[in-house]
Amino acid sequence: MKTLEDYPVDELKLVYRLLHAQLTTHLALLEGDFLHDLQGYLQQQARSAGVDLSDHGQWDAWLGNTYVSCEERMKDREILR
């Protein structure tokens, strides 16, 4: 059986970005273990690459998204229920 470590990080980043983009329409993703485990693994990889995870813009850039400052990100944030 494969584990997350067996897959290329770029492929895992793509899967994470696609799943994360669906959170507002599929709230069940927030409840599942897979997304949580995938995020934890990717954060571990990012830390090893020198990414400051407290800076969400750095995290986004490392994932392959556009860098957006925390201030800009929070401006139009909606609360998921």
N, C-alpha and C positions, 0 to 999 in steps of 0.2 A: 504494500500500500504506500502511495506517495504522501508526503507531507508538504507543507508550504515551502520548506527549504529546498525541495526538489524542483521547483518551478523558477523560471527566470524572474527576477525582481521586476523588470519592465512589464511583463505579462501580468503580474500580481497588481502592479500600480494601475494598469488599465482596468482590470476587473474591479478594483476598489473605486476608481473614479466613476465607472458606470453604475455600480451599486449605490454609491453615495449620492449620485445625481437623482436617484429614484426614491430617496428617503421620504420626501413629502407626499408621494403618491402610494408608497408601500411602507407604512409605518412598522409593519411586522419585521422589517429588516433590522430595526433598532432592538428588537427583542431576541433575535437569533444569536447563536454563538459564532457562526461563521464570520460575519462582518466584524464582530468584536475581535476574534482571533486574527483575522487578516489585518485589521488596523494595528493591533499590538505587534504583530510580526513586522509590518512595514515601518512602524515607529522605531522598532529596535534597529532595523537596517538604516533608517534615516539618522538616528543618533550616531551610529557607527561611521556614517559619512560626514559627521560634523554639523548636522542640522539642529538648530535650536528649536525644539518642538513647542516652546512657549510662544514663539513667533509663528502664528498660523500662516502668514505669508510665505515664510521659508518652507514650511511643511507643504503648502500648496505647490510651490515652485518645484520642490523635490519630487512631488507626485506627477508633475508634468502639466499642472494647471498654471494659469497666470497668477503672478504675485499680486495679492491684494492685502493692503494693510488691515490690521485688526479694527482700526477705527472705521474704515470704509466698509468692511465686512459686516459690522454690527449695525450700521445705519438703517438698513431695511430688513433686519432679521425678524422673521416671524416665529412665533412660539408654536411648536408642534404638540398636539394633544392626542 
